[in-house]
Amino acid sequence: EEESGIPLHSPGVNLFTQQVLDGNWDESVATLHKIGLADENVVRSASCLILEQKFFELLHGEKVMEALMTLREEITPLCNYSSRIRELSSCLVSPSPKQDIVKVRSRSKLLEELQKLLPPTVMIPEKRLEHLVEQALILQTETCPFHNSVDKMSLYSDHHCGKELIPSRTVQVRK
């Protein structure tokens, strides 16, 4: 990114990513709406994930009333999954055994889930370059007409196995 001068993500996506990692939930939801996603269902689903993280972190920090307000005023109107709302509600009323089951996921894990949800034109998936390089190597192997080498392939040159590596004369005859 530094060498090419081409940013990986837009400034809005970078801001959104930083807000999620910092735990600025309300700001991250607002930024999500400004990123310019065409599909409203994706925005809604991503907002639900963010608000659930906010809910769990409030609950984990023993801020039960704030967690309840988040559930009532933010999550319930936005998320249409009544079974999920009941699950979240049960986390509020159940004693500590339920709390042990519901672990607060890390913010970076939340960001990974959001990357899977958001289109790649907005947020490039993690390890995308590695995936493209692996595809290129596999394609070179598959298109090599005489491929029989177990040597490691290099990115410095195109892969090529010559005819000379294919056995062409009898070395031993068994009687």
C-alpha positions in Angstrom: 0.0 0.0 0.0 2.8 2.4 0.9 4.9 1.5 -2.2 2.1 1.7 -4.7 0.3 4.7 -3.2 -3.0 2.8 -3.7 -5.0 2.4 -0.6 -6.4 -1.0 0.2 -9.7 0.4 1.5 -11.4 3.7 1.2 -11.1 6.2 4.0 -14.7 5.4 5.1 -13.9 1.7 5.4 -10.7 2.4 7.3 -12.6 4.6 9.7 -15.3 1.9 10.1 -12.6 -0.8 10.8 -10.9 1.4 13.4 -14.3 2.2 15.1 -15.1 -1.5 15.3 -11.6 -2.3 16.8 -11.9 0.5 19.3 -15.5 -0.5 20.3 -17.1 2.7 19.1 -20.4 0.9 18.3 -22.8 3.7 17.6 -20.2 5.5 15.4 -19.4 2.3 13.6 -23.1 1.7 12.8 -23.4 5.3 11.5 -20.3 4.9 9.4 -21.6 1.6 8.0 -24.6 3.5 6.7 -22.4 6.1 5.0 -20.0 3.6 3.3 -22.5 3.3 0.3 -23.7 -0.3 0.4 -26.5 -0.8 -2.0 -28.1 -3.9 -0.3 -30.0 -2.7 2.8 -30.2 -6.3 4.1 -26.4 -6.4 4.3 -26.4 -3.1 6.2 -29.0 -4.4 8.6 -27.2 -7.7 9.2 -23.9 -6.0 9.7 -25.6 -3.5 12.1 -27.1 -6.4 14.1 -23.7 -8.1 14.4 -22.2 -4.8 15.7 -25.0 -4.2 18.1 -24.8 -7.7 19.5 -21.2 -7.2 20.2 -22.1 -4.0 22.0 -24.7 -5.9 24.0 -22.3 -8.7 25.0 -19.6 -6.3 26.0 -22.0 -4.3 28.1 -23.2 -7.5 29.7 -19.7 -8.7 30.3 -18.9 -5.3 31.9 -21.9 -5.9 34.2 -23.7 -2.9 32.7 -27.0 -4.8 32.7 -29.3 -1.7 32.3 -27.3 -0.4 29.4 -27.3 -3.8 27.8 -31.1 -4.0 28.3 -31.6 -0.6 26.7 -29.4 -1.7 23.7 -31.5 -4.8 23.3 -34.8 -2.9 23.5 -34.0 0.2 21.6 -31.4 -0.8 19.1 -31.3 -4.5 18.4 -35.0 -5.4 18.6 -36.2 -2.8 16.0 -33.4 -3.6 13.7 -33.1 -7.4 13.8 -36.0 -9.4 12.6 -34.9 -12.7 14.2 -37.3 -13.2 17.2 -35.4 -16.4 18.2 -32.2 -14.4 18.4 -33.9 -11.7 20.4 -35.1 -14.3 22.9 -31.6 -15.8 23.1 -30.2 -12.4 23.9 -32.9 -11.7 26.4 -32.2 -15.0 28.2 -28.6 -13.8 28.6 -29.9 -10.9 30.7 -32.1 -12.9 33.0 -30.1 -16.0 33.5 -27.6 -16.3 36.3 -23.8 -16.8 35.8 -23.9 -20.3 34.2 -25.4 -18.8 31.1 -22.8 -16.0 31.2 -20.0 -18.6 31.0 -21.5 -20.0 27.8 -21.9 -16.6 26.2 -18.3 -15.5 25.7 -17.6 -12.1 24.3 -15.9 -12.6 21.0 -12.9 -10.5 20.2 -13.4 -7.4 18.1 -11.0 -8.7 15.5 -13.3 -11.8 15.2 -16.2 -9.5 14.7 -14.3 -7.7 12.0 -13.7 -11.0 10.2 -17.4 -11.8 10.3 -18.2 -8.4 8.9 -15.7 -8.9 6.1 -17.5 -12.1 5.2 -20.8 -10.2 5.2 -19.8 -7.1 3.3 -19.2 -7.3 -0.5 -15.5 -7.6 -1.6 -15.8 -4.3 -3.5 -16.2 -2.6 -0.2 -14.0 -4.6 2.1 -11.4 -6.8 0.6 -11.4 -10.3 2.2 -8.5 -11.2 4.5 -5.6 -13.0 2.8 -7.0 -12.3 -0.7 -3.5 -11.8 -2.2 -2.3 -15.2 -0.8 -5.4 -16.8 -2.3 -4.7 -15.3 -5.7 -1.1 -16.4 -5.6 -2.2 -20.0 -4.7 -4.6 -20.0 -7.6 -1.9 -18.9 -10.0 0.4 -21.7 -8.9 -2.3 -24.3 -9.2 -3.2 -23.0 -12.7 0.4 -23.2 -13.8 0.6 -26.8 -12.6 -2.6 -27.8 -14.2 -1.7 -26.3 -17.6 1.8 -27.8 -17.7 1.5 -30.6 -20.3 4.4 -32.6 -19.0 4.0 -31.9 -15.3 5.7 -34.6 -13.2 8.0 -32.5 -10.9 7.7 -32.5 -7.2 10.1 -29.5 -6.9 8.8 -26.3 -5.3 7.4 -23.8 -7.8 8.7 -20.3 -7.8 6.9 -17.0 -8.4 10.0 -15.6 -10.1 9.4 -17.5 -13.3 6.6 -19.5 -15.0 6.4 -23.2 -14.3 7.5 -25.5 -17.1 8.4 -29.3 -17.0 10.2 -30.5 -20.1 9.9 -33.8 -22.0 13.3 -34.7 -20.7 11.9 -35.4 -17.2 9.5 -38.0 -18.6 11.1 -41.5 -18.7 11.7 -42.4 -22.3 14.1 -45.5 -22.3 14.2 -48.8 -20.5 16.6 -49.0 -17.7 15.9 -52.4 -16.3 14.0 -55.5 -17.6 12.7 -58.0 -15.1 12.9 -61.7 -16.1 
